[in-house]
Amino acid sequence: MRVSDVPAGTEKLRFRMIDLNAPDYPHGGGTVSYNGNGKLPYGAFRYTGPCPPSPHVYQFTVEALDGAGKILGKATAKKRLP
């Protein structure tokens, strides 16, 4: 995964994926250290990919956090899958 336009001072990135048609389903996500290079290694966090029986709308969110956990920036995108 690649990220861009990360705010200065970011030490961690928090990811979430929510199925807006089934918001209680635990797709996962997580918080990972950010070293400034914009590329996260495979396996940096866990999630269950979208594979619904019919099309669902998914919301993807990433938050940039400083060392104290303060949110420095946030990006959200929605996509209908499959």
N, C-alpha and C positions, 0 to 999 in steps of 0.2 A: 504494500500500500504506500502511496505517496501523498504527502500533504504539502501545501504551499501557503504563502502569505501568513505564516505563523507569527503572532506578535512577539516583539522583543521581550525578553525576560521569561519566556515560557520554559518551564522545567518538566511539565507533564502534559499529556494529552488524554482526555477522557472520551471514550467512544461509546455510543449507544445505538442500537437498532431496534425499532419498535414496529410491529405489525399493527397498523391502525385499524385493521379489521378484526384482529384478535390481540388486543393490547396486553392481555395477561400471559401470553405465550412468552416464555423466557428465552429470547434470542441471544441474550448475553451482551458482551462488550467488555469494557475494562479500562483501566488507567495504566498508561505506560510512560516511562521516562522519555524525554525528548532531548536529543543531543544536538539539534540544530541542522541536521543534514537533510531533513525532509523525507527520508525513506525509513519505513518501519519494517523490521525483519518478519518473515513468515513465523507465525506462532507467538507474536508479541502479545496477543490477547485471544480469547476464545469467543466464538459465537456460533449459532446454528443458522446456516444460510436459508434464504427464502425458498421454500418449496411447497407452496400451498396447493390444495386440490383445485382451486380456481384462482383467478387473478386477485391479488391483495395489494394494498398500498402500504409501502414501507417508508418510515421516516428514519433517516440517518443523521445523527448529531455528533459533532466533535467539539469539545471545549478545551481551550488552551488555559492551563493553570500555572500560577507562579509557585514558588517554593512553599508558600503558606496556604496554598489551595484556593487563592482568589482567582476568579474567572477573569482572564484578560481578553478573551475573544471567544466567539461561538459561531459555528456554521451549521446550518440545517438544510437538508435536501430531502425531497420526497420522490419516490419512484414506484410505478405500478409494475408488479412482477407476477408471473412470468410474462 
